[in-house]
Amino acid sequence: MKPEVMREFSTSDLKERLDEERKQLLKLKLNHAVSPLENPMKIKDYKKTIARMLSEMKRRELEGENSEKATQLIDKKNKKK
């Protein structure tokens, strides 16, 4: 999944998708342990997708913190005037 597509999801949708991806990765790993997968690169793809989702969630979290800090700075400046 591309990062551009992930940015369009809401945070709750992104969390749900992340849970689904983790479950799928676990299933793939178990299946691969029992009998080799036809395409073991799928495991790598799922790991990358999960990492991208986590990165997007962290980016959103940091943006929220930055906007809060900016609001606090503006409030402090307005109080001094």
C-alpha positions, 0 to 999 in steps of 0.5 A, a space after each residue: 500500500 502506498 503512503 499516499 493512499 494511507 494519508 487518505 484514511 482516517 486515524 481509526 481506519 488506519 488503526 483497523 487496517 494495521 490490526 488486519 495487516 498484523 493478523 495477515 502477517 502472523 498467518 503468513 508466518 505460521 503458514 510459511 513455518 508449516 509449508 513454504 509459501 509460493 511467494 515468501 516475499 509477501 512476508 516482506 511486503 506485509 512488514 513494509 506495509 505495517 512499518 509505513 502505517 506506523 510511520 503515518 500514525 507517528 507523523 499524525 501524532 507529531 503534527 498534532 503535538 506541533 499544532 498544540 505547541 504552536 497554539 500554546 505559543 500564540 496564546 502566550 504571546 496574546 496574554 503578554 499584549 
